[in-house]
Amino acid sequence: MQRTIDTIELARAGSELSGEYPLAGLERLGSLLADRQGDVAWRLRAWRAGRADGVTEDFMALSIVATVRMACVRCTAPVTVELSAERSYRLARSEAEAERLDLDDQVYDVLAGGRRFDLAGLVEDEAIMALPATPRHEHCDLPAGAGRAVAADDEAPRRPFAALERLKNGAQNTDIIED
């Protein structure tokens, strides 16, 4: 599967590409998952548009879809997560130009395009950003014993602010003596 593309030629031709990257080959994304089984399917469309002043600009639109497994934040067992993302980009000729244009463009993310653009890296970045911050099962129990603070002798639960409560109540019951 091709990992790099020529964004200049792709935009000039108005081309569309699609494919899949195996999760096993996407190291950064894979490190966030419970396992690396499956693929990230992607579709990329590029085009060139002319402005009123005669300058042409290059654009791309990327969509990704994947089914991944992450560790549930409650029970830590694997949970299946559906990923889906669509994003459009304005292509700049250099990193410096991309940084400058990105500040002004409210519609498109600005990327530096080129003859050897890292498509696999872009797909992986978008998949990482599409991951949920707290994956969990719809109906999930905490692991046995979790979420329950118990005293060493298995009596009543600890109350960490009980001492503060006693101080507060004690201060209310004392008389203030003024000279």
N, CA, C and O atoms as a DFTB+ gen file, in Angstrom:
716 C
 N C O
     1  1       0.854      -1.174       0.000
     2  2       0.000       0.000       0.000
     3  2       0.901       1.238       0.000
     4  3       1.895       1.289       0.724
     5  1       0.556       2.203      -0.793
     6  2       1.397       3.386      -0.889
     7  2       1.287       4.233       0.372
     8  3       0.198       4.482       0.890
     9  1       2.457       4.669       0.849
    10  2       2.526       5.449       2.076
    11  2       2.699       6.937       1.785
    12  3       2.321       7.775       2.605
    13  1       3.263       7.271       0.633
    14  2       3.454       8.679       0.271
    15  2       2.743       8.967      -1.051
    16  3       2.556       8.081      -1.885
    17  1       2.350      10.241      -1.215
    18  2       1.671      10.655      -2.443
    19  2       2.259      11.976      -2.920
    20  3       2.924      12.680      -2.161
    21  1       2.013      12.300      -4.165
    22  2       2.383      13.583      -4.759
    23  2       1.127      14.444      -4.741
    24  3       0.270      14.313      -5.615
    25  1       1.012      15.325      -3.750
    26  2      -0.206      16.131      -3.606
    27  2      -0.362      17.130      -4.741
    28  3      -1.483      17.491      -5.099
    29  1       0.745      17.577      -5.307
    30  2       0.696      18.550      -6.403
    31  2       0.040      17.927      -7.626
    32  3      -0.864      18.514      -8.220
    33  1       0.495      16.738      -7.999
    34  2      -0.063      16.036      -9.154
    35  2      -1.494      15.585      -8.884
    36  3      -2.350      15.669      -9.765
    37  1      -1.753      15.111      -7.683
    38  2      -3.093      14.657      -7.321
    39  2      -4.106      15.799      -7.453
    40  3      -5.191      15.608      -8.003
    41  1      -3.751      16.980      -6.949
    42  2      -4.656      18.133      -7.029
    43  2      -4.813      18.606      -8.473
    44  3      -5.918      18.939      -8.901
    45  1      -3.710      18.638      -9.225
    46  2      -3.760      19.072     -10.617
    47  2      -4.715      18.193     -11.420
    48  3      -5.483      18.690     -12.243
    49  1      -4.663      16.875     -11.172
    50  2      -5.491      15.921     -11.909
    51  2      -6.899      15.791     -11.323
    52  3      -7.777      15.203     -11.955
    53  1      -7.122      16.329     -10.131
    54  2      -8.430      16.176      -9.495
    55  2      -8.722      14.727      -9.167
    56  3      -9.836      14.250      -9.380
    57  1      -7.737      14.032      -8.657
    58  2      -7.836      12.576      -8.430
    59  2      -8.443      12.206      -7.089
    60  3      -8.549      13.007      -6.160
    61  1      -8.836      10.940      -7.050
    62  2      -9.329      10.350      -5.818
    63  2      -8.622       9.029      -5.611
    64  3      -8.470       8.245      -6.548
    65  1      -8.184       8.775      -4.375
    66  2      -7.529       7.523      -4.001
    67  2      -8.260       6.925      -2.812
    68  3      -8.906       7.639      -2.044
    69  1      -8.156       5.619      -2.666
    70  2      -8.705       4.974      -1.481
    71  2      -7.881       3.732      -1.190
    72  3      -7.183       3.210      -2.059
    73  1      -7.975       3.277       0.035
    74  2      -7.233       2.086       0.425
    75  2      -7.418       1.790       1.898
    76  3      -8.298       2.341       2.559
    77  1      -6.567       0.905       2.398
    78  2      -6.594       0.512       3.803
    79  2      -5.166       0.393       4.305
    80  3      -4.271      -0.043       3.580
    81  1      -4.965       0.789       5.560
    82  2      -3.694       0.571       6.235
    83  2      -3.952      -0.371       7.393
    84  3      -4.852      -0.124       8.195
    85  1      -3.173      -1.462       7.504
    86  2      -3.335      -2.377       8.631
    87  2      -2.944      -1.681       9.943
    88  3      -1.953      -0.952       9.991
    89  1      -3.716      -1.908      10.990
    90  2      -3.396      -1.335      12.299
    91  2      -2.017      -1.782      12.779
    92  3      -1.331      -1.043      13.486
    93  1      -1.616      -2.986      12.395
    94  2      -0.309      -3.499      12.809
    95  2       0.832      -2.626      12.293
    96  3       1.906      -2.612      12.894
    97  1       0.626      -1.902      11.197
    98  2       1.674      -1.052      10.631
    99  2       1.622       0.396      11.096
   100  3       2.479       1.195      10.716
   101  1       0.634       0.748      11.909
   102  2       0.502       2.123      12.409
   103  2       0.900       2.125      13.886
   104  3       0.061       1.942      14.768
   105  1       2.190       2.333      14.140
   106  2       2.770       2.162      15.477
   107  2       2.158       3.082      16.533
   108  3       1.797       2.619      17.615
   109  1       2.037       4.375      16.236
   110  2       1.513       5.316      17.232
   111  2       0.074       4.993      17.591
   112  3      -0.287       4.999      18.768
   113  1      -0.752       4.710      16.594
   114  2      -2.147       4.345      16.838
   115  2      -2.212       3.011      17.564
   116  3      -2.959       2.870      18.533
   117  1      -1.453       2.045      17.117
   118  2      -1.466       0.713      17.724
   119  2      -1.118       0.718      19.196
   120  3      -1.626      -0.103      19.960
   121  1      -0.245       1.646      19.607
   122  2       0.145       1.701      21.015
   123  2      -1.001       2.147      21.920
   124  3      -0.918       1.984      23.137
   125  1      -2.061       2.703      21.356
   126  2      -3.214       3.175      22.128
   127  2      -4.359       2.164      22.155
   128  3      -5.392       2.410      22.777
   129  1      -4.177       1.040      21.488
   130  2      -5.247       0.054      21.329
   131  2      -5.002      -1.193      22.169
   132  3      -3.877      -1.465      22.588
   133  1      -6.082      -1.952      22.408
   134  2      -5.972      -3.214      23.133
   135  2      -5.320      -4.285      22.266
   136  3      -4.638      -5.173      22.778
   137  1      -5.530      -4.202      20.956
   138  2      -4.869      -5.104      20.015
   139  2      -4.740      -4.384      18.675
   140  3      -5.318      -3.315      18.479
   141  1      -3.992      -4.966      17.774
   142  2      -3.728      -4.314      16.481
   143  2      -4.364      -5.074      15.328
   144  3      -3.805      -5.133      14.233
   145  1      -5.521      -5.649      15.572
   146  2      -6.223      -6.385      14.524
   147  2      -7.131      -5.439      13.767
   148  3      -7.829      -4.619      14.364
   149  1      -7.119      -5.554      12.462
   150  2      -8.015      -4.747      11.641
   151  2      -7.268      -3.741      10.783
   152  3      -6.039      -3.752      10.712
   153  1      -8.035      -2.866      10.130
   154  2      -7.497      -1.893       9.192
   155  2      -8.183      -0.543       9.386
   156  3      -9.276      -0.454       9.946
   157  1      -7.516       0.497       8.910
   158  2      -8.131       1.819       8.799
   159  2      -8.385       2.034       7.310
   160  3      -7.445       2.121       6.521
   161  1      -9.657       2.120       6.931
   162  2     -10.019       2.380       5.535
   163  2     -10.023       3.888       5.330
   164  3     -10.493       4.634       6.189
   165  1      -9.499       4.340       4.188
   166  2      -9.423       5.776       3.921
   167  2      -9.804       6.083       2.480
   168  3      -9.699       5.232       1.597
   169  1     -10.246       7.309       2.264
   170  2     -10.561       7.816       0.928
   171  2     -10.052       9.256       0.892
   172  3     -10.340      10.051       1.786
   173  1      -9.302       9.572      -0.140
   174  2      -8.710      10.903      -0.286
   175  2      -9.086      11.472      -1.647
   176  3      -8.933      10.810      -2.673
   177  1      -9.575      12.693      -1.643
   178  2      -9.917      13.395      -2.881
   179  2      -9.121      14.692      -2.906
   180  3      -9.043      15.389      -1.894
   181  1      -8.534      15.023      -4.042
   182  2      -7.749      16.259      -4.182
   183  2      -8.270      17.065      -5.362
   184  3      -8.772      16.499      -6.333
   185  1      -8.152      18.397      -5.278
   186  2      -8.595      19.267      -6.359
   187  2      -7.834      20.584      -6.311
   188  3      -7.219      20.939      -5.305
   189  1      -7.894      21.280      -7.406
   190  2      -7.262      22.589      -7.550
   191  2      -8.361      23.592      -7.858
   192  3      -9.244      23.322      -8.671
   193  1      -8.306      24.750      -7.209
   194  2      -9.311      25.794      -7.428
   195  2      -8.615      27.129      -7.666
   196  3      -7.607      27.443      -7.033
   197  1      -9.164      27.899      -8.581
   198  2      -8.611      29.211      -8.881
   199  2      -9.335      30.303      -8.107
   200  3     -10.553      30.265      -7.934
   201  1      -8.566      31.265      -7.651
   202  2      -9.157      32.418      -6.960
   203  2      -9.416      33.525      -7.976
   204  3      -8.987      33.433      -9.127
   205  1     -10.110      34.559      -7.551
   206  2     -10.440      35.694      -8.423
   207  2      -9.187      36.430      -8.904
   208  3      -9.185      37.035      -9.976
   209  1      -8.123      36.372      -8.096
   210  2      -6.891      37.076      -8.484
   211  2      -5.991      36.238      -9.397
   212  3      -4.869      36.644      -9.700
   213  1      -6.478      35.071      -9.836
   214  2      -5.735      34.243     -10.774
   215  2      -4.821      33.215     -10.126
   216  3      -4.252      32.379     -10.829
   217  1      -4.664      33.250      -8.817
   218  2      -3.821      32.288      -8.102
   219  2      -4.613      30.995      -7.912
   220  3      -5.799      31.020      -7.582
   221  1      -3.934      29.863      -8.128
   222  2      -4.587      28.568      -7.898
   223  2      -4.155      28.020      -6.543
   224  3      -3.025      28.228      -6.101
   225  1      -5.065      27.325      -5.906
   226  2      -4.787      26.700      -4.614
   227  2      -5.171      25.228      -4.687
   228  3      -6.113      24.853      -5.385
   229  1      -4.425      24.397      -3.954
   230  2      -4.676      22.962      -3.925
   231  2      -5.372      22.588      -2.616
   232  3      -5.092      23.156      -1.561
   233  1      -6.295      21.608      -2.712
   234  2      -7.072      21.158      -1.562
   235  2      -7.151      19.636      -1.547
   236  3      -7.002      18.988      -2.583
   237  1      -7.386      19.074      -0.368
   238  2      -7.632      17.633      -0.212
   239  2      -8.738      17.442       0.815
   240  3      -8.916      18.262       1.715
   241  1      -9.474      16.355       0.668
   242  2     -10.467      15.936       1.663
   243  2     -10.192      14.469       1.980
   244  3     -10.072      13.639       1.078
   245  1     -10.095      14.164       3.262
   246  2      -9.796      12.802       3.716
   247  2     -10.927      12.310       4.596
   248  3     -11.417      13.038       5.460
   249  1     -11.340      11.069       4.374
   250  2     -12.282      10.425       5.286
   251  2     -11.692       9.079       5.692
   252  3     -11.078       8.384       4.883
   253  1     -11.886       8.731       6.948
   254  2     -11.392       7.451       7.465
   255  2     -12.512       6.738       8.203
   256  3     -13.416       7.370       8.749
   257  1     -12.440       5.409       8.211
   258  2     -13.370       4.567       8.949
   259  2     -12.574       3.376       9.463
   260  3     -11.766       2.794       8.739
   261  1     -12.815       3.015      10.738
   262  2     -12.132       1.854      11.314
   263  2     -12.930       1.335      12.499
   264  3     -13.700       2.064      13.126
   265  1     -12.728       0.074      12.782
   266  2     -13.236      -0.537      14.002
   267  2     -12.018      -1.005      14.775
   268  3     -11.242      -1.828      14.291
   269  1     -11.854      -0.470      15.989
   270  2     -10.682      -0.792      16.805
   271  2     -11.149      -1.277      18.172
   272  3     -12.314      -1.131      18.541
   273  1     -10.217      -1.853      18.907
   274  2     -10.509      -2.295      20.274
   275  2      -9.576      -1.568      21.222
   276  3      -8.356      -1.579      21.062
   277  1     -10.192      -0.929      22.226
   278  2      -9.440      -0.198      23.239
   279  2      -9.760      -0.777      24.615
   280  3     -10.725      -1.527      24.765
   281  1      -8.961      -0.433      25.611
   282  2      -9.230      -0.869      26.976
   283  2     -10.295       0.029      27.595
   284  3     -10.176       1.254      27.568
   285  1     -11.334      -0.586      28.152
   286  2     -12.409       0.141      28.823
   287  2     -11.832       0.838      30.060
   288  3     -11.062       0.237      30.809
   289  1     -12.203       2.099      30.273
   290  2     -11.674       2.845      31.416
   291  2     -12.266       2.386      32.743
   292  3     -11.728       2.710      33.802
   293  1     -13.354       1.644      32.700
   294  2     -13.968       1.164      33.947
   295  2     -13.488      -0.232      34.325
   296  3     -13.055      -0.459      35.455
   297  1     -13.564      -1.171      33.376
   298  2     -13.249      -2.567      33.716
   299  2     -11.941      -3.045      33.103
   300  3     -11.470      -4.130      33.443
   301  1     -11.352      -2.278      32.223
   302  2     -10.099      -2.547      31.491
   303  2     -10.195      -3.686      30.471
   304  3      -9.195      -4.025      29.839
   305  1     -11.362      -4.270      30.304
   306  2     -11.542      -5.292      29.264
   307  2     -11.645      -4.591      27.907
   308  3     -12.024      -3.421      27.855
   309  1     -11.320      -5.273      26.816
   310  2     -11.407      -4.638      25.494
   311  2     -12.842      -4.226      25.149
   312  3     -13.793      -4.962      25.411
   313  1     -12.973      -3.055      24.566
   314  2     -14.257      -2.543      24.105
   315  2     -14.094      -2.146      22.641
   316  3     -13.093      -1.535      22.268
   317  1     -15.073      -2.492      21.814
   318  2     -15.028      -2.175      20.393
   319  2     -15.461      -0.727      20.188
   320  3     -16.485      -0.289      20.714
   321  1     -14.661       0.009      19.414
   322  2     -14.915       1.425      19.154
   323  2     -14.948       1.644      17.642
   324  3     -14.048       1.210      16.923
   325  1     -15.987       2.316      17.174
   326  2     -16.112       2.671      15.753
   327  2     -15.497       4.058      15.544
   328  3     -15.895       5.018      16.205
   329  1     -14.546       4.165      14.643
   330  2     -13.925       5.457      14.324
   331  2     -14.428       5.935      12.973
   332  3     -14.592       5.148      12.041
   333  1     -14.668       7.224      12.882
   334  2     -15.075       7.833      11.628
   335  2     -14.670       9.295      11.688
   336  3     -14.951       9.982      12.670
   337  1     -14.010       9.772      10.642
   338  2     -13.597      11.179      10.609
   339  2     -13.543      11.656       9.172
   340  3     -13.216      10.899       8.258
   341  1     -13.870      12.921       8.991
   342  2     -13.750      13.580       7.686
   343  2     -13.126      14.941       7.922
   344  3     -13.530      15.673       8.827
   345  1     -12.142      15.275       7.107
   346  2     -11.472      16.560       7.269
   347  2     -11.009      17.063       5.914
   348  3     -10.621      16.286       5.041
   349  1     -11.058      18.385       5.756
   350  2     -10.588      19.012       4.516
   351  2      -9.355      19.862       4.799
   352  3      -9.226      20.476       5.859
   353  1      -8.458      19.877       3.826
   354  2      -7.173      20.558       3.988
   355  2      -6.905      21.502       2.823
   356  3      -7.263      21.221       1.680
   357  1      -6.286      22.590       3.127
   358  2      -5.729      23.494       2.125
   359  2      -4.239      23.204       2.104
   360  3      -3.605      23.132       3.157
   361  1      -3.677      23.039       0.921
   362  2      -2.269      22.661       0.811
   363  2      -1.394      23.877       0.548
   364  3      -1.675      24.686      -0.336
   365  1      -0.335      23.991       1.326
   366  2       0.647      25.059       1.157
   367  2       1.894      24.476       0.500
   368  3       2.069      23.259       0.457
   369  1       2.736      25.327       0.001
   370  2       3.948      24.877      -0.699
   371  2       5.108      24.558       0.249
   372  3       6.050      23.867      -0.140
   373  1       5.047      25.061       1.503
   374  2       6.118      24.810       2.472
   375  2       5.543      24.827       3.894
   376  3       4.415      25.270       4.110
   377  1       6.325      24.347       4.851
   378  2       5.909      24.363       6.257
   379  2       5.714      25.795       6.742
   380  3       4.751      26.084       7.452
   381  1       6.619      26.689       6.365
   382  2       6.515      28.095       6.778
   383  2       5.226      28.729       6.252
   384  3       4.538      29.446       6.979
   385  1       4.907      28.461       4.991
   386  2       3.676      28.996       4.410
   387  2       2.452      28.382       5.093
   388  3       1.460      29.074       5.324
   389  1       2.517      27.098       5.415
   390  2       1.412      26.421       6.090
   391  2       1.149      27.045       7.457
   392  3      -0.005      27.267       7.823
   393  1       2.188      27.326       8.203
   394  2       2.031      27.954       9.518
   395  2       1.395      29.333       9.389
   396  3       0.513      29.688      10.170
   397  1       1.836      30.098       8.417
   398  2       1.307      31.447       8.209
   399  2      -0.160      31.401       7.789
   400  3      -0.981      32.148       8.321
   401  1      -0.493      30.525       6.832
   402  2      -1.859      30.431       6.324
   403  2      -2.828      29.834       7.343
   404  3      -4.009      30.182       7.361
   405  1      -2.330      28.939       8.184
   406  2      -3.191      28.265       9.152
   407  2      -3.812      29.238      10.141
   408  3      -4.915      29.001      10.634
   409  1      -3.124      30.317      10.433
   410  2      -3.645      31.319      11.357
   411  2      -4.855      32.049      10.776
   412  3      -5.738      32.481      11.516
   413  1      -4.892      32.184       9.450
   414  2      -5.957      32.933       8.789
   415  2      -7.135      32.078       8.336
   416  3      -8.244      32.593       8.195
   417  1      -6.923      30.805       8.109
   418  2      -7.948      29.949       7.506
   419  2      -8.844      29.330       8.572
   420  3      -8.389      28.519       9.380
   421  1     -10.107      29.710       8.572
   422  2     -11.077      29.194       9.537
   423  2     -11.837      27.975       9.008
   424  3     -12.532      27.306       9.772
   425  1     -11.712      27.680       7.710
   426  2     -12.483      26.603       7.086
   427  2     -11.652      25.328       6.950
   428  3     -12.143      24.234       7.225
   429  1     -10.402      25.468       6.529
   430  2      -9.551      24.314       6.239
   431  2      -8.375      24.240       7.214
   432  3      -7.879      25.262       7.689
   433  1      -7.941      23.013       7.502
   434  2      -6.649      22.820       8.144
   435  2      -5.619      22.996       7.044
   436  3      -5.835      22.536       5.922
   437  1      -4.523      23.640       7.333
   438  2      -3.507      23.898       6.311
   439  2      -2.334      22.960       6.536
   440  3      -1.800      22.869       7.641
   441  1      -1.937      22.261       5.474
   442  2      -0.810      21.329       5.500
   443  2       0.179      21.688       4.400
   444  3      -0.193      22.249       3.370
   445  1       1.425      21.360       4.635
   446  2       2.429      21.522       3.586
   447  2       2.360      20.303       2.675
   448  3       2.645      19.185       3.103
   449  1       1.986      20.519       1.430
   450  2       1.918      19.435       0.450
   451  2       3.290      19.228      -0.178
   452  3       4.282      19.817       0.252
   453  1       3.330      18.387      -1.196
   454  2       4.596      18.166      -1.888
   455  2       4.610      16.874      -2.669
   456  3       3.614      16.154      -2.738
   457  1       5.764      16.593      -3.258
   458  2       5.929      15.399      -4.096
   459  2       5.977      14.106      -3.285
   460  3       5.653      13.040      -3.809
   461  1       6.381      14.185      -1.999
   462  2       6.462      12.990      -1.153
   463  2       5.724      13.239       0.164
   464  3       6.325      13.228       1.238
   465  1       4.429      13.460       0.063
   466  2       3.587      13.727       1.229
   467  2       3.288      12.419       1.958
   468  3       2.945      11.425       1.318
   469  1       3.413      12.402       3.283
   470  2       3.210      11.197       4.097
   471  2       1.720      10.944       4.340
   472  3       1.164      11.392       5.343
   473  1       1.087      10.231       3.425
   474  2      -0.339       9.924       3.529
   475  2      -0.620       9.006       4.713
   476  3      -1.591       9.223       5.440
   477  1       0.202       7.994       4.920
   478  2      -0.007       7.063       6.036
   479  2       0.050       7.809       7.367
   480  3      -0.726       7.510       8.275
   481  1       0.952       8.766       7.492
   482  2       1.048       9.563       8.715
   483  2      -0.197      10.400       8.943
   484  3      -0.663      10.532      10.075
   485  1      -0.742      10.972       7.864
   486  2      -1.961      11.775       7.974
   487  2      -3.149      10.900       8.389
   488  3      -3.931      11.288       9.256
   489  1      -3.284       9.734       7.779
   490  2      -4.369       8.811       8.135
   491  2      -4.235       8.405       9.601
   492  3      -5.226       8.377      10.331
   493  1      -3.020       8.092      10.033
   494  2      -2.791       7.704      11.424
   495  2      -3.116       8.860      12.378
   496  3      -3.744       8.643      13.415
   497  1      -2.697      10.078      12.042
   498  2      -3.011      11.247      12.875
   499  2      -4.514      11.421      13.040
   500  3      -4.995      11.641      14.152
   501  1      -5.252      11.325      11.950
   502  2      -6.711      11.506      12.006
   503  2      -7.375      10.397      12.816
   504  3      -8.337      10.653      13.540
   505  1      -6.873       9.174      12.702
   506  2      -7.428       8.064      13.484
   507  2      -7.167       8.281      14.972
   508  3      -8.043       8.021      15.797
   509  1      -5.984       8.749      15.320
   510  2      -5.672       9.022      16.727
   511  2      -6.590      10.105      17.269
   512  3      -7.104       9.983      18.381
   513  1      -6.801      11.162      16.496
   514  2      -7.676      12.244      16.958
   515  2      -9.138      11.809      17.058
   516  3      -9.914      12.418      17.795
   517  1      -9.519      10.766      16.329
   518  2     -10.899      10.274      16.362
   519  2     -11.158       9.329      17.535
   520  3     -12.310       9.006      17.825
   521  1     -10.092       8.882      18.213
   522  2     -10.269       7.969      19.346
   523  2     -11.007       8.670      20.488
   524  3     -10.768       9.851      20.739
   525  1     -11.886       7.968      21.172
   526  2     -12.550       8.575      22.327
   527  2     -11.564       8.726      23.482
   528  3     -10.669       7.899      23.654
   529  1     -11.730       9.780      24.268
   530  2     -10.838      10.021      25.399
   531  2     -11.048       8.990      26.505
   532  3     -10.101       8.608      27.191
   533  1     -12.290       8.543      26.676
   534  2     -12.610       7.581      27.732
   535  2     -13.474       6.450      27.176
   536  3     -14.692       6.455      27.356
   537  1     -12.859       5.490      26.509
   538  2     -13.645       4.386      25.948
   539  2     -14.210       3.511      27.062
   540  3     -13.515       3.196      28.028
   541  1     -15.468       3.124      26.920
   542  2     -16.047       2.214      27.910
   543  2     -17.246       1.492      27.320
   544  3     -17.866       1.943      26.357
   545  1     -17.543       0.368      27.928
   546  2     -18.705      -0.414      27.525
   547  2     -19.974       0.362      27.872
   548  3     -19.989       1.161      28.808
   549  1     -21.030       0.118      27.112
   550  2     -22.301       0.793      27.386
   551  2     -22.806       0.424      28.779
   552  3     -23.260       1.290      29.528
   553  1     -22.727      -0.851      29.122
   554  2     -23.110      -1.334      30.450
   555  2     -21.902      -2.065      31.001
   556  3     -21.516      -3.119      30.495
   557  1     -21.311      -1.502      32.037
   558  2     -20.042      -2.041      32.513
   559  2     -19.991      -1.967      34.037
   560  3     -20.325      -0.941      34.629
   561  1     -19.573      -3.054      34.658
   562  2     -19.374      -3.070      36.105
   563  2     -17.915      -2.816      36.412
   564  3     -17.030      -3.203      35.648
   565  1     -17.671      -2.165      37.531
   566  2     -16.294      -1.987      37.978
   567  2     -15.717      -3.336      38.369
   568  3     -16.470      -4.235      38.743
   569  1     -14.397      -3.506      38.293
   570  2     -13.792      -4.757      38.759
   571  2     -14.131      -4.980      40.239
   572  3     -14.359      -4.016      40.970
   573  1     -14.165      -6.222      40.677
   574  2     -14.504      -6.553      42.059
   575  2     -13.628      -5.772      43.033
   576  3     -12.402      -5.767      42.917
   577  1     -14.272      -5.112      43.993
   578  2     -13.524      -4.371      45.017
   579  2     -13.140      -2.967      44.616
   580  3     -12.706      -2.196      45.471
   581  1     -13.279      -2.600      43.358
   582  2     -12.879      -1.259      42.925
   583  2     -13.954      -0.255      43.300
   584  3     -15.135      -0.598      43.366
   585  1     -13.554       0.967      43.542
   586  2     -14.488       2.037      43.832
   587  2     -15.034       2.001      45.243
   588  3     -15.967       2.738      45.562
   589  1     -14.469       1.154      46.097
   590  2     -14.963       1.023      47.463
   591  2     -13.778       1.116      48.408
   592  3     -12.963       0.196      48.470
   593  1     -13.673       2.196      49.132
   594  2     -12.597       2.348      50.108
   595  2     -13.084       1.772      51.428
   596  3     -14.098       2.219      51.964
   597  1     -12.369       0.782      51.957
   598  2     -12.789       0.103      53.170
   599  2     -11.676       0.205      54.188
   600  3     -10.498       0.117      53.839
   601  1     -12.045       0.391      55.460
   602  2     -11.059       0.456      56.533
   603  2     -10.325      -0.870      56.626
   604  3     -10.803      -1.894      56.139
   605  1      -9.164      -0.838      57.253
   606  2      -8.320      -2.026      57.327
   607  2      -9.034      -3.183      58.019
   608  3      -8.820      -4.344      57.670
   609  1      -9.883      -2.871      59.001
   610  2     -10.574      -3.956      59.689
   611  2     -11.938      -4.248      59.058
   612  3     -12.781      -4.894      59.680
   613  1     -12.160      -3.772      57.825
   614  2     -13.370      -4.040      57.045
   615  2     -14.646      -3.515      57.707
   616  3     -15.716      -4.108      57.571
   617  1     -14.516      -2.393      58.427
   618  2     -15.706      -1.800      59.023
   619  2     -16.279      -0.782      58.055
   620  3     -16.342      -1.032      56.851
   621  1     -16.691       0.349      58.567
   622  2     -17.308       1.398      57.745
   623  2     -16.283       2.015      56.791
   624  3     -15.085       1.999      57.072
   625  1     -16.748       2.553      55.676
   626  2     -15.834       3.208      54.734
   627  2     -15.148       4.402      55.378
   628  3     -15.710       5.049      56.261
   629  1     -13.937       4.689      54.933
   630  2     -13.184       5.823      55.453
   631  2     -13.848       7.126      55.033
   632  3     -14.458       7.217      53.968
   633  1     -13.720       8.111      55.874
   634  2     -14.231       9.445      55.578
   635  2     -13.049      10.395      55.694
   636  3     -12.726      10.833      56.798
   637  1     -12.400      10.723      54.593
   638  2     -11.162      11.506      54.650
   639  2     -11.338      12.909      55.216
   640  3     -10.365      13.495      55.692
   641  1     -12.534      13.463      55.181
   642  2     -12.731      14.823      55.670
   643  2     -13.395      14.858      57.046
   644  3     -13.814      15.922      57.502
   645  1     -13.493      13.714      57.706
   646  2     -14.119      13.662      59.025
   647  2     -13.369      14.524      60.030
   648  3     -14.003      15.205      60.836
   649  1     -12.051      14.515      60.007
   650  2     -11.255      15.334      60.945
   651  2     -11.525      16.810      60.724
   652  3     -11.627      17.568      61.689
   653  1     -11.644      17.235      59.463
   654  2     -11.960      18.640      59.181
   655  2     -13.349      18.999      59.700
   656  3     -13.567      20.098      60.209
   657  1     -14.277      18.070      59.566
   658  2     -15.637      18.304      60.044
   659  2     -15.641      18.480      61.558
   660  3     -16.326      19.357      62.084
   661  1     -14.876      17.647      62.255
   662  2     -14.789      17.768      63.710
   663  2     -14.175      19.106      64.095
   664  3     -14.654      19.749      65.029
   665  1     -13.128      19.542      63.402
   666  2     -12.509      20.839      63.693
   667  2     -13.498      21.974      63.482
   668  3     -13.593      22.896      64.292
   669  1     -14.237      21.889      62.374
   670  2     -15.213      22.935      62.060
   671  2     -16.290      22.995      63.138
   672  3     -16.614      24.074      63.634
   673  1     -16.841      21.849      63.497
   674  2     -17.884      21.805      64.526
   675  2     -17.337      22.232      65.882
   676  3     -18.033      22.909      66.639
   677  1     -16.130      21.857      66.193
   678  2     -15.506      22.256      67.461
   679  2     -15.288      23.752      67.518
   680  3     -15.454      24.350      68.580
   681  1     -14.923      24.375      66.412
   682  2     -14.681      25.815      66.376
   683  2     -15.971      26.583      66.562
   684  3     -15.947      27.691      67.098
   685  1     -17.091      26.035      66.140
   686  2     -18.379      26.713      66.288
   687  2     -18.854      26.686      67.739
   688  3     -19.620      27.558      68.149
   689  1     -18.419      25.712      68.514
   690  2     -18.879      25.561      69.887
   691  2     -17.974      26.249      70.908
   692  3     -18.256      26.179      72.104
   693  1     -16.929      26.893      70.492
   694  2     -16.055      27.572      71.430
   695  2     -16.380      29.033      71.484
   696  3     -16.760      29.638      70.482
   697  1     -16.230      29.602      72.661
   698  2     -16.454      31.040      72.838
   699  2     -15.171      31.769      72.544
   700  3     -14.087      31.306      72.899
   701  1     -15.286      32.889      71.907
   702  2     -14.117      33.703      71.622
   703  2     -14.024      34.740      72.722
   704  3     -14.962      35.498      72.970
   705  1     -12.885      34.757      73.371
   706  2     -12.660      35.704      74.460
   707  2     -11.846      36.855      73.926
   708  3     -10.768      36.672      73.361
   709  1     -12.388      38.060      74.119
   710  2     -11.668      39.236      73.645
   711  2     -11.270      40.057      74.862
   712  3     -12.033      40.141      75.825
   713  1     -10.126      40.645      74.834
   714  2      -9.661      41.528      75.938
   715  2     -10.126      42.918      75.744
   716  3      -9.833      43.787      76.565
